[in-house]
Amino acid sequence: MVGIASAATSVLIGYLAANTTTLHLGSGGVMLPNHSPLVIAEQFGTLNTLYPGGSTSALAARRAAISRPCAPCVAI
């Protein structure tokens, strides 16, 4: 395999875990506001069942800051 990339983190980890016995794989981070938390928990729970101790997931729940103009700056 020359290279592989994917936006579907759990799918990619599943593929890699099926093809290695020596690497410990991790997600790097999954932004929960962009995904259903229950689906992500199910996906990584399934990976942990199929490959015990072979993967780690990092989850982030903070919402992105939204910049809004201050009241005196808004033209009426």
Helices and strands as residue ranges (DSSP letters): H 9-18, E 25-26, E 30-31, G 32-34, H 37-50, E 55-56, E 59-60, G 71-73
